[in-house]
Amino acid sequence: NVERTRRQLERILNNGQGTPGTHADEDTELLISILAGYPDRVARRRKFTDKISGDNLELLLAGGGSATLMPESLVRREEFLVAVDAEERRGKNVMRGSATAAVRLASAIEPEWLLDLFAERIRETSHVEWNAQSERVETIDRLMYEELTLDESRKSVAGGATVAGVLAEAALANGVENFIDRETVNNFLARVEVTKGACPELDLPNLDEEDVRAAVVALCDGRSSFAELREAARAGGLLQVLRARLSSEQERTLAKMAPERTTLARGRVVRINYERHQAPWIASRLQDFFGMKESPRIAGGRVPLVLHLLAPNGRAVQVTTDLSGFWVRHYAQVRRELGRRYPRHAWPENPLAPHEA
C-alpha cells in the first residue's frame, strides 16, 4: 500500500521528474500525503458557502454519519477535508460514521485528488427522488466517494411506474386533502352510500376514504409533480377514477336513485345536498313548497328528503321530513309571524290550494 501510494504521488507531482517545486507545490504535496494516509476520514461540509462563519460546522463523513468541526481547527473555508483528529466528545477515538464526533484537526483536500488516488472507491449512482422544494420527482445522478457525495446533478423526469410510485408516496404523505375537491368527493360518496342503504339489491360497492386515497394514487400514473396531480384532479380525473368502481349499469342507476337535483311543485329546481352519514336535504323558500302535500323523495320513493323551509331572509323557519305535518301543525303560526314581517310575500291560508299558490 505504501509503495502504491508512493507511485501515485510520484505520478501526480511533476510526472515523477522530481523537479523542485514552489512553496505552494510543497503544501499541496503535504495535503495529498495526509489524504493518502487517512482515506477513510474524508469529510464534506453539509452546507458550504464561500464565507464560513460560526464556531461549530457540521460535516458529512465518507463512512456515513456526521461530525462537528471545532473552532480550534484552522481549516475554515474549504468544502472537502480530511478529519485528521476526530474523537467522540466522551473521549473515545472515532474512525468512521459517528454522529457525535468532534473534529479538532483537519486537512483541506481537492475532490480531484480522490479520483486520482482512490478510483476504486468512486462510484456513480442514479435514481429517482422526491424534491420537496420543487414538488416534483427528479432523477438524481451522483458521483460518490464511499458514502460521500462529490458531485450531484438533478433533472426532471416524466412517466414510468417508479416515478408514479414516488409521486404517490409524496402525495399521501402531504395529505389527500391537498389534491381533491372535498365537497365534490363527499357528495359522490354520500350518493353511493344513500343508494346502497336504500337499495341493497343493486350491490353497489362500499366506497370510503381508502378508496379516495387509492384514487389519488391511481391519478399519479403518468405524472411527476404536485402541479400535474392537482390539475388532473381539478379536471375531474379523481371523480372519474372513483366512478370507475361502478359498472355502467350501476352508474346509470345511481343517477336515477340519487339525483343531484329535484324539481318542486312550483317549478323551482333545487340542488340535493348529500353528506356522509347524513340524510340528503334541500333548502328553498317556504313559498316554493306551496301546493306540495308530501316531502319529495329519492331512491324510488324510499328516502324522504330533509326540507329546510326558508323565510324570505334565507333563514330556516323549519327543518323537517314531514311536510304534511308541518302544514297541519306549524304553518298557521309561521304564517302569522312571517306575514307581519314580510307582507309583500304570499301567505295563503291554504298552502295546498293551487289557486292560492
Disulfide bonds with the S-S distance in Angstrom:
none
